[in-house]
């Protein structure tokens, strides 16, 4: 049986709030990048 805990990795929360980011799933891995913090876009 597949254990979801073997697939989920937690990372520390970002100190900067962001929105309008891009997210994609590639080979079962979720990636999130970019975003806007109200002043600057993350590149």
C-alpha positions in Angstrom: 0.0 0.0 0.0 1.2 3.5 -0.9 1.9 5.7 2.2 1.3 9.4 1.4 3.7 10.4 4.1 6.5 9.0 1.9 5.5 11.4 -0.8 4.9 14.7 1.2 7.8 16.9 2.2 7.2 19.9 4.4 9.4 23.0 4.0 9.6 26.1 6.2 7.0 28.8 5.5 8.3 31.7 3.4 8.7 35.0 5.4 7.3 36.9 2.4 3.6 36.6 1.4 3.2 36.1 -2.3 0.3 35.7 -4.7 -0.1 35.3 -8.5 2.5 32.5 -8.6 2.9 29.7 -11.1 2.5 26.1 -10.1 3.0 22.9 -12.1 3.1 19.2 -11.5 5.9 17.3 -13.2 6.3 13.6 -12.7 4.2 13.7 -9.5 6.1 16.6 -8.0 4.4 19.9 -7.4 6.6 23.0 -8.1 5.6 26.6 -7.3 7.6 29.6 -8.4 7.5 33.3 -8.9 4.7 35.5 -7.5 4.1 39.1 -6.4 4.5 40.5 -2.9 2.6 43.7 -3.5 5.7 45.6 -4.5 8.0 43.3 -6.6 7.7 40.2 -8.8 9.9 37.3 -8.0 11.8 36.2 -11.0 
